[in-house]
Amino acid sequence: MAAATKEKPATSRKLRRYQLGGYRFISPAVIMMVALIIYPMIYGVYLSFYNTNLVNKWKFVGLKYYLQAFTQSEFYTSVLLTFLFMILVVAGHFIIGFILASVLNKKFVGRTIFRVIFMLPWLFPETVIALLFTWIMNPMYGVLNSILKSLGIISSNISWLGSAQLAFPSVVAVCIWKGYPLVMTMILSGLQGISSDLYEAARIDGANKWKQFLNVTVPGLKPVLTTTIILDSVWWFKQYTLVYTMTGGGPGTATDLISLNIYGTAFNDLRFGKAAAWGIIVFVICYLISKVYRMVLKDE
């Protein structure tokens, strides 16, 4: 009896040491998350209540900047432009990604090589892609104008990024090219998870290709599509690097996405409180986007 009593505390101490070991392993990651994610978010909320330049100006304004966001046309214009940008880019990703994934899901010689080639845009840093296409679209020595002129499509050089009408679609096209590999890879993994027996059963039941797509492919891809569309939409709604490097938000306000607007407010106008408030609103918008997608694409 006494031996059993002594054994129990020893086992309990060993269990506590085992649990403490687990906490020690995860503590570096937790500390990094607190330092790099949680603390900046809390500090951003704190800043949003002040009119401050972070140096010698700290004036409490409460909810002023949040209320201004819903009364200023500048905010609405920038958010609507960002929504349009997100919709076009995500739609382009899914159209191209689905077509390429369907092709790469078939068996043919050199399939692995083509998979690597089509993944390349996602592997390059956004700054490199932006600078590359800035040179390609240069109105004086850009290769795009040279190719189009040699094909007889245009007669004179076009300023793709300097025109208020062409800058936005040009940036959208580059962002589609940069981001489609993620969607392609996710859809390809989903297609490979659908059993060929389901397609065979559908063919036996007399289903044509379109009905097989609607009744077999789409339901099989639904979990993958839900995750992918949420990640892709939120990522491109808050896009900054590509657009800023290519156009800086110009010409005028043609590509002035909300992320660029917030950056300019903070680091050009030194109105960090207003920028923080608008950043918090964008965070809420991104959360609502994911919430709406989950509601629409939920499993019946």
N, C-alpha and C positions, 0 to 999 in steps of 0.2 A: 504493500500500500504506500509506504513511505518512498519507495523507489519510483513508483508511478507519479507521485506528487512532485519529486525532484525532476523527473523527465519532462513534465508538462511546462514548467517555467523555462527550461532550456530550449524546448521546441518553440515556445512563444518568442524568446529572445532571438532565435535564429530567423523566425519569420519577419520580425521587425527589422533585423539587419538586411534581410533580402529586399524588403519594401524600400528601406532607405537607399539601398544600392540603386534601385530603379529610379528614385527621385534624383539621385546624383547624376545618373545618365541623362535624364531629360532636362536637368536644370540649365545647362548651357543654351539649349534651344529656347527654353522658356525665357531666359534672361534676354536673349537676342530679340525675341518677338516683342517683349515688353519695351525694350530700348528703341527698336526700329519701327514698330507698328503701333502698339497701344499708347505709349507716351506721346508720340507726335500727334495722334488723333485727339487725345485729351487736350493737349496743348493747343491744337488748332481750334477746338471748340472754345477754349478759354480766350484765345485771340479774337474770335469772332464777335465778342462782346465789347471790344475796345477799338477806338480810333487810334492806331499806333503805327509808328515807323520802326519799332523794336529798339530804339536808342533812347530818345529823351521825350517822347510823346506818348502818353498813356491816358487817354480820356475814355471813361466808361460811357458807352452808348446803348447798352442793352441789346434789344432785338432790332435796332435801327437798320442794319445791313440786310437782315433777313427780310424785313418788310420792304426795303428798297428793291430787292431782287424781284419781287412780285408786282412792282409798280413801274419799273424802268423798262423801256422798250429794248434797251441794249441787251439786257439779260435774256428776254424772250427771243429776240432775234438770234442771239448766239446759240441758245439751247435748241431752237428749231433747226438751225443750220446743222448743228451737231447730230440731231436725230436723223435728218436727211442723209448726212454723211454716213452714219452708222447703218441705216437701212440699205443704202446702195452698196456699201462695202460688204456687209454680211450677205446680202442677196447674191452678189458676185462670187463670194467665197463658196456659197452652197451650190450655185449652178456649176461653176468650174470644178469644185471639189467633188461633186457627185458624178459628173461626167468622167473625170479622170479616175476616180475610185472604181467606177463600174468597168472601165477599160482595164485597169491594172488588176482587177479581181479575176480576169480571165487568164487562162494559161497560154503563153506564147513565148517564143525565144527572146531572151534579153529582157524579160519582165523586171528582174531585180535591178538592172542598170537604169531602166526608165524610172523605177521608183526612187532611186537615189537622185536622178536628175531633177525630177519634179519636186523633190524635197529641198533643193538647194536654196530657193528664195527665203525659206523660213530660217535657214542656218546663218544667213548673213545678218550682221547688226543693222538696225534701222537707219543709223546715220550713214553707213556705207551705201545702202540702197538709195537713200535720199540724195546723196551727192552724185551717185552714178546716174540717176535719172535727171538730175539737174543739168548735168553735162549733156546727156542724150537729148534733152529738150531745149538746149540753148538755142536762141533764135539766130545766132551768127554762125557757130561752128558745130551745132548739134547734129548727130547722125540721123535723128528722126526726120528732120527737114530734108536732109540730103536724100534719104531713101524715098520719101514721098514725092520729091521733085523728080527723081529719076524714073519713078513709075507714072509720072504725069498727073498725079492726084492733086498737087498744089503747084502754083506757078511762082510763088514768092515765099520767103521764109515767114514762119508764124511764131509769135512769141507765146508759147504754150503756158508758161507760168507768169507772164507779165500782162495777160489779158484778163479782165474781170469776168468775161464769159467762158474762157477756157481753163482758167487756173483750177477751179473747183473740180470739174470732170477729170482734169489731168491728175490731180492729187488722188482722187477716188480710184482711178485706174491703177496707179502705182500701189496704193494700199491693197487693192484686190490682188495684184500680182504678188505682193509681199506675204499676204496672209492666207491664201488658199491652201497651202500645204497642210496646215493644221487640220482644217476641215476634211481635206482629202484623206489624211491618215486616219482620222477618227471614223469616218464613214467606211473606209476600207476595212478597218478592224471589225466594224459592225457587220459588214457584208460577209466576212469570213466566219463570223459566228452563227450565221443562219444555215441551218442544215439543208443540204441539197434534196433530202427526202421530202421536205415541204414543197419545193418547186415541182418535184415529180408527182406528188399527190395532187397538186393544183392542176398540172397538165392532164392527169388522168380524169379529173373532174370537168375538163373542158375549158379551163381558164386560159385566156390568151395572155400575151406578154403584159398588157396594161393591167389586167385583173391580178396577175401574179405580183406585179409591182405594188398595187394598192393593198392586197390582202395578205401578202407574204413579206415583201421587202420592207414596206413602211412600218408595219407593226414590229418587225424584228429590229428595225433601226431606231425605234422610238426612244428607248433609254439613252442611246448614244446621241441622237439628235437633240434631245432635251439638254443634256450636259454641254454639248458643243455649241449650241446656239446661245446659251447663257454666257459661257466663257467668251465666245467671239464678240457678242454684242457689248458686254461690259468692257472688254479690252479696247475695242475700237471707239466706244463712246468717249473714253477718256484718253484717246490718242493725242500725243503731243509731238513726239520727236520727228516723225516723218514730215508732218505738215509744217512745223516750225522751220526745219532745215530747208525745205523746198521753197516756201513762200513767206514765212514769218507772219502768216495770217492775212497777207495781202493778195493781190493789189486791192487797196481800200479795205473792205471787210469781207471780201469774196470767200476767203477761207479762214475767217476768224472764229474758230471753234471755241467752245466754252473753256477748254483747257488752256488755250493760248490767251484768252481773255483774262483768266485768273492769273496766269503768269505775268502778263503785262501789268495788271493792277497791283500785284505784289512787288515786282522787282523794277518796274519802270516808274510807276506812280508812287511807290513806297506806301501803299495803303494795304497793309498786311491784314488788318481786321476785316475789311471788306472782302479781300481775296479768300480769307479763311472761311467766312460765312458762305460765300458762293461755293467753295470747295466742299463744305459740309452738305449743302443742298445737292451738289452733284453726286456725292456719296449716297444720299437718300434716293436719288433718281436711279442710280445703278442698282440699288437694292430692290426698288420697285420693278425695274425691268426684269430682274431674275424672278421676282415673285409672280409677275404676270405670266411669264413664260411657263413657270411651273404649274400655274392654274390652267393655262390653255392646253398644255401638253401632258397633263396628268393622266395616269393610267386609269381608264374607266373601270 
